[in-house]
C-alpha cells in the first residue's frame, strides 16, 4: 500500500504527488517527509502545502 500526499484520487493522478509512506505486508518500508513549497511573493502565503485546499 502506498500513501500519497493528495486530497483526493484525481489530484493524486493529475499531479506528481509525494509518496509519504510505503507499506508491504503491514510493515512500513519507506517514509518521506511531507512536501511544502516555499513562495517568495509579496502578499502571498510563504508556505504552500499541495495536499491542502485553498478555500
N, C-alpha and C positions, 0 to 999 in steps of 0.2 A: 504494500500500500504506500502511496506517495501523497504527502500533504503539501499542497501548493499555496502560495501567498496570493489568493484571489478571493473576491467577494462572491462570485458565482461561477458556474461552469463555463458560461460564454466568455467571461473575462479570462479564465484560465486557458481557453483555446485561442482567443484573439491576441492576447499578449504573451510575451515570453515571461512567464511568472517564475518566481524563485521557488525552488523545492526547499521547503522548510524542514521536513523530516521524511526519511525513507525507512519503512519497516519491512522486515522479512521474518515470517514465522513468529509474529508478535514480538520481535526483538528489534530495537532501534539500531540501524546500521549506519545511518548518515544523518547529520543535522547541520543546517546552515542558519546563521543569524538572519533576522528579519531585515529586509532591504528598505532603506529610506533614501529618497532623493533630496539633495540639498539645493535650494534655489538662492540665487543672489540677485533678486529683482526687487526694486522698491515697491512697497505696498503689497507684497505677496507673502504668503507664509514661507518661513525659511526651510521647513522640512515638509516633504510630501510623502505620504505612505500610499503606495499604489493599491493597497488592499482596502483602503477606506474610501467611502463615497464622499463627494464634495458637497453634498446637500446637507 
